[in-house]
Amino acid sequence: MHVILMNGSPRQNGNTAVALKWMADELRQAGISTETIQIGDQIIRGCIACEHCVTSEDNLCAFHHDGINNLIIKLRQADGFIIGFPTYFGGMPGTLKSAMDRLFYAGKRNGRYRNKVGAATVLVRRDGGPEAFNQIITYYHLTEMIVAPLQTWAVRHGMKKGEICEDVEGRQTIRRHASAMAWILKMREATKDSVALPPAEDRIVMNFIR
Ligand SMILES: Cc1cc2nc3c(=O)[nH]c(=O)nc-3n(C[C@H](O)[C@H](O)[C@H](O)COP(=O)(O)O)c2cc1C
């Protein structure tokens, strides 16, 4: 089993990096391999609604110049994803939002993220974390992913690099969150041949245009 961790911060080795390292350590202790990829410091443009990903055979994005298509391929092969990021004005940072729209609009085509396990971890100095967290969870829900359960809010505190290390409660909840994710991954693996997924159906799409 393999989990991709994505860091949505533009800062190398900041608080998000520490939170993701704690999660990766816990997963590896549970026998799950991990790969962490920094995306918040890249130049990533947003989705332009060209629908290339909908009509092309590989369902990849029309923009090949940045790393989004490589990441989509990795996500399709992984069993789960974790997205870590700092809160900016009560939401996710702009670069991460650009990446998320493309990773999920193109990447999910033909149910390719269905039944994968998702988790997220959010950094704040002070406030706005739950709103930012819920933005990410929406991507998971709309792609039929399984969201790992939490003991409490997935929000960790810190401003300057490394301050998260003082958030003792945050560290405990991160550890528990990662171990809950590992448990779901193992359940999913153990039942893949014995418990059938609900059958896929063609979507009925209405645009509310009369
Ligand atoms: C542009 C910008 C906007 C921010 N907005 C918020 C915010 O709305 N709420 C908050 O608590 N912290 C906010 N912060 C603080 C960061 O979320 C916080 O410093 C976080 O720990 C940074 O994580 P990193 O070290 O991984 O980059 C903001 C920081 C920046 C640079």
The ligand as an ORCA input file, in Angstrom:
! r2SCAN-3c Opt
* xyz 0 1
  C      -0.775     35.041      2.930
  C      -0.947     34.412      4.286
  C      -2.222     34.308      4.818
  C      -2.427     33.713      6.058
  N      -3.701     33.590      6.543
  C      -3.906     33.001      7.750
  C      -5.243     32.830      8.255
  O      -6.256     33.169      7.625
  N      -5.373     32.284      9.488
  C      -4.307     31.872     10.247
  O      -4.504     31.412     11.358
  N      -3.024     31.957      9.755
  C      -2.806     32.502      8.528
  N      -1.516     32.582      8.021
  C      -0.413     31.947      8.786
  C      -0.034     30.531      8.269
  O      -1.158     29.720      8.056
  C       0.899     29.859      9.305
  O       2.052     30.662      9.497
  C       1.334     28.447      8.945
  O       1.936     27.827     10.071
  C       2.336     28.419      7.799
  O       2.628     27.065      7.472
  P       3.978     26.668      6.663
  O       5.118     26.926      7.621
  O       3.832     25.249      6.332
  O       4.026     27.536      5.468
  C      -1.304     33.208      6.800
  C      -0.014     33.331      6.247
  C       0.163     33.924      5.012
  C       1.571     34.008      4.427
*
